[in-house]
C-alpha cells in the first residue's frame, strides 16, 4: 500500500511538472483539441442538413465548418484590436467620471473621500487596465499558427483512427467493446462542447442586446468576453456580469445604467445557467463547485489566463473519459456534483 501511494504521488507530480514545463506546446494543443471538437460538432450539424430528402453537404461538411471557425476567429481578433485602441482614446473621460462619482458619493453621504482614494482615482489608468485584459484574451490566439497545425493534424488523424484500431485490436469482439467505449466518450464530449458553445453564444447574444439597449461602450467586446467567461461556471458568470456593469459606472457617471445592467445581465445568467443549460446538458455533466474552484486555481497557476479559460472544458472532458473506465469511475463520481454520471439515466 505505501508503495502504491508513493507511486501515485510521484506520477501526479511528474504529470504536473510536465504540464508546467511543456506549457508552450501543451496550451496550443489544448486549444486545438477544443477547436477540433467544435469543428466536429459543427460539421455533424452541417451533414444533417437536408434539402428535399437530400443531404448535399455530406462531403464538404468539414470544409464548411473550418470556414465558419476561421471567419469567427478573424472577427474576434479584429474586434479585440479595435477595442483596445478605442479604450485608450476614451480612457481620460472615464477617469474624469470616476472622480465625479466619488464627489457625488461624498455629497450624498456627507463623508469626504479619503485622500488616498482620491489620489488613486486621479492616477487610475483605465486604458492600461482594459488594454492588459484584452491582451490577455489575445494570448489565447497568440500561437495561432501552432494551433492551426495541431487542428490540421487532428483532422487528418481522425480519418485513419479506425485503421489503427483494427491493427491494435485484431480480436473482433474486443475491438467492438473498445469501439463502443470510444464512441460513447466521443459522443459525450461532442455533446458537452457543442451545447456549452451554443448556450454561451446565446448568453453572449442576449447580453449584447442588453448592452446596446443601455448604450454601454464596446458592446461587441463585452459580449465576446461574456461568451468566453460562460465556459467557467459560477465564477465566470459573476465576472461576466460585474465587468461591463463596472464600465457602465465610469462611463455614465450615474447609478441608473449600472443598476439596470446588474439586474438584467444577472437575470440572463441565472435563467440560462440555472434553467436552460441543465435541461439541454443534463445535470449529470455538472461538476462539483469545489472541483470547479480547484481546477480554476490549478490550471490558472500552471497556464495563466489561458488555463483559467480552459480549466472547466478540460476538467469536464477528463471526467467524461474517467467515467467510461471501471478503474477510474470512482474519481469521476467524486468530481460530479450529485454523484450521477452521464450513463446513469
Buried (B, 14 or more C-beta within 10 A) or exposed (E): EEEEEEEEEEEEEEEEEEBEEEBEEBBBBBBBBBBBBBBBBBBBEBBEEEEEEEEEBEEEBBEBBBEBBEEEBEEBEEBBEEBBEBBBEBBEEBBEBBBEBBBEEEEEEEEEBEEEEBEEBEEBEBBEEBBEBBEBBBBBBBBEEBBBBBBEEBBEEEEEEEEEEEEEBEEEEEBEEBBEEBEBBEEBBBBBBBBBBBBBBBBBEBBBBBBEEBEBBBBBBBBBBBBBBBBBBBBBBEBBBBBBBEBBBBBBBBBEBBEBBBEBBBEBBEEBBEEEBEEEBBEBBBBBEEBBBBBBEBBBEBBBBBBBBBBBBBBBBBBBBBBBEEEBBEEBBEBBBEEBBBEEE
